[in-house]
Amino acid sequence: MRPGEALPPLEIPVTRTLVVAGAIASRDYQDVHHDAELARQKGSPDIFMNILTTNGLVGRYITDHFGPRAVLRKVAIRLGAPNYPGDTMVLTATVEEVTEETGAATATVRVVGANTIGRHVTGTVTVTVPTLPSDSSHSSHSSHSSDSPSRPAPAHPAASPEEAG
């Protein structure tokens, strides 16, 4: 992780199911997120994604890239063009800043999510990722684990004594 590093883009199909499920999961029962007719009566061409779903997708994008041990410290986003069903949102990001700490690195990542109308979401995410311990910290630990350390491992897993019997 270094400043200037671009994350690979993530394409997210904006389905009616995603919009409605995201609204329900975040307890956002506003009709513009699940009722197309009421959304049209309020001036929208269709239902549209809520900010909490977008926030979750941005978080997923970052943690998918940096791994399961990544911790989101701050997500600051702003919505722009709506995400309507039938469109695709493409998330892209660039690492802006990295701070090294003992045992971890914290990065500020600029994120943009665009659809065919324009930019749906822009913002920054602060994420902390544990760094690998130095090789010297492993000197007193074995990398091999076994239920019976005195018995050598079989040459081939299928040839183990447990399965042969």
Salt bridges, closest charged atoms under 4 A:
GLU5 OE2 - HIS65 NE2 3.33
ASP28 OD2 - HIS33 NE2 3.40
ASP31 OD1 - LYS42 NZ 2.91
GLU37 OE1 - ARG40 NE 3.91
ASP46 OD2 - ARG16 NH2 2.79
ASP64 OD2 - ARG60 NE 3.31
GLU96 OE2 - ARG110 NE 2.79
GLU162 OE2 - ARG151 NH1 3.10
